[in-house]
């Protein structure tokens, strides 16, 4: 069972939770450890990691260098391929076969690519699991905050009945049913019924409130907004954290792998250590992309599709100021070697693409089909402002320069959201 953690960021960053960070710390040299922290204890390193986005320390850059350059993290291989092999092995265990359906459903071929499938594959890649866990507590948090806001606004009105409701609401906010509503269906039902009664009562007296001053008008607007928020909550199940977790995590690859690892430990006939190791490696692969996302200010994940020509691949998304979005796709192809695609989208539909190829034959093939690519983009409502195809140079990392138009100023930082 997935346990709800109050701080998803800490869950991602703590070494005992993030397997990749544990490996990363074991790989750091004494010099790198000195750069990471003043003291020698692990807590100092974790503290510096958690503060790096706001305090601009060197920790994230040092760890990012280790993460990207060490061969340990380059041996994960093709995630969909490794998952497929693992599932083939586990299907021979009768107790597990019925429980592998959702993980099997996560294996998609590139031929089945469309927008909803792509979105689903990215959201359910496992990289966003902790964000989903945090989101499970949002409904109850929203209800509590909205009730508090409504109580304050009702107090500020010039209507006696509204003030009486405010007093009753203040007392209800102290009722133990509210903290229990996220855990118990009975308390959730009581809270939903109370919300319905409250909103009906407030809506009945709203026409009687006659605002005079600009402040009173603003207060009335706030009451309308809060009542509208509360009317969205009509089902007790929407308040239960466990129900939300099951809904959010039902197709999440990382959560399914964690459950699978737990199942393996409880089988009456123990499986080989190699199988458990494979599960741990897949989870570590996802942990690696979570850690890379945090350190690099991006959304980075393994390429969530597979086809016979692909050895391995990764996707990275970044958002900059001014509604500018960037995507980097790094693929290792069996026949053509490496290909890196850097794409920048701005002004809603203006697209620039840089393609770096290792094999001249692939470069020629792309050039021959460039007109088709442009036509497909235009049909999709996207204007291809520039498409550049270049030879890959070992001394240059394309991602450091490929995104940036000459007249653009970027700021780092990207919050991971689902």
Secondary structure as UniProt FT lines:
FT   HELIX           8..13
FT   TURN            15..17
FT   HELIX           19..27
FT   HELIX           30..36
FT   HELIX           42..55
FT   HELIX           59..69
FT   HELIX           71..74
FT   HELIX           79..90
FT   TURN            91..92
FT   HELIX           94..97
FT   HELIX           98..100
FT   HELIX           101..105
FT   HELIX           110..112
FT   HELIX           115..123
FT   TURN            127..128
FT   HELIX           129..136
FT   HELIX           138..156
FT   HELIX           160..172
FT   TURN            173..174
FT   HELIX           177..180
FT   TURN            181..183
FT   HELIX           185..206
FT   TURN            207..208
FT   HELIX           214..230
FT   TURN            231..232
FT   HELIX           236..238
FT   HELIX           241..249
FT   TURN            250..251
FT   HELIX           253..266
FT   HELIX           273..296
FT   STRAND          299..302
FT   TURN            308..309
FT   STRAND          310..320
FT   TURN            321..323
FT   STRAND          324..333
FT   TURN            334..336
FT   STRAND          337..346
FT   TURN            347..349
FT   STRAND          350..357
FT   HELIX           360..368
FT   HELIX           370..379
FT   TURN            380..381
FT   STRAND          383..391
FT   TURN            394..395
FT   HELIX           398..400
FT   TURN            406..407
//
